[in-house]
Structure formats: C-alpha cells, structure tokens
Amino acid sequence: MARDPRYWRESVQEAIFALGYLRPEAEGKLMELMPLAQVRGPRTAAAAFRAQGKQLSANDKKRLGLRQSAAISVELVDDLTPKGLLQPLSAHEITLQRAVFTERRLRAVAAGLETRADYYLYATGSTGCPGCARLKTQRAGPGEVDPSHPLDCIHEACPVGIVPETDHRLRYQMHQGPPTDLGGE
Ligand SMILES: [Zn+2]
C-alpha cells in the first residue's frame, strides 16, 4: 500500500519537541523510520535502528547503565538529549509512537475534508487517562475537530483516534428535499 508522507514531518517534529528525548537533528532518521513504524510498529522500527551500524563500546554501555547484550548504536546515542540518555533503549520508540498516532489523526481529518465528512468521532480503547476518557465517543464538527495530542492526555503518545463520519439521515433529507415535495408527482 502506498504511504502518504504529507503529515510525517509535522508529526515527527511535534513528537521530538513535545517529548524532549531526541535532539532536533534526529528528525531525518525518524522520517526514514516512519514507514516501518507505521507498518510494523514503533518498537520494531526502533529496534532495527538500535541494531544498525557501529555498536556502542562495552564501557559506554556500562556508563549508560545498559546490559552488555543490549543492541544500541553509536549513531542512535548521538540523537539523545540528556533526558533521552536516561532511557536510551526506548527514547526513539516512544517518540515514533507519538508521531505515528498524531500522523494517523492528521490523515483522518484530511480524509474527512476530502470526502466532506459531516462530523468526526473520537475513538480509543485507552483507559485511565482523563484526556482519552473525555474524548472517547465524542463528536466534533468539521470546524472543531483537533488532531493534535490532547492537552489533558497523560500518555506520552496518545492513542486516541479520529474517524470521519457521514450523517446519512441528513444527506438523505437534503437529497429528498423538503417534506412538502413528497407525493407531489
Ligand atoms: Zn490520551
């Protein structure tokens, strides 16, 4: 399936900035990893990057508190901010996860615009988060739907999804015209 890269950069930049695990220079690498992250998941994409290229020395792994068997490349560690260095094995994964979720919402809203959706539904199976609980099964009009990470979401990557919907009853009524036309033949 062809992938639409229109919203990758925006989503990647937002995730890098909002989470603060990676330096802005990591953007290019995350853009490369986006297709794999979307198809196989952020964990697989980040693990592939960790295993790629020159690996960190035994001493450097020790210094970062990592076990010797951990796959982690020199290139990956170069991406990390001080905050990212505290969790070098998951910094890319969580950043990619946030970007993938945001990208999905941006694409859903764009698709809704193209098909002239009447409203959007927020959908999530996530629990324990006030932001997700607030949005769950909520409707938003075309002018009010917001694809960004909800401000009151406590997840680093909010899984809430957006589904463009058509109001078939409304469409049917518009198509039929006002009730006075009924039976006029
Ligand atoms: Zn959430």
Residues whose N, C-alpha, C, O or C-beta is under 5 A from the ligand:
A	BS01	ZN	C129 G131 C132 C153 I154 H155 C158 P159
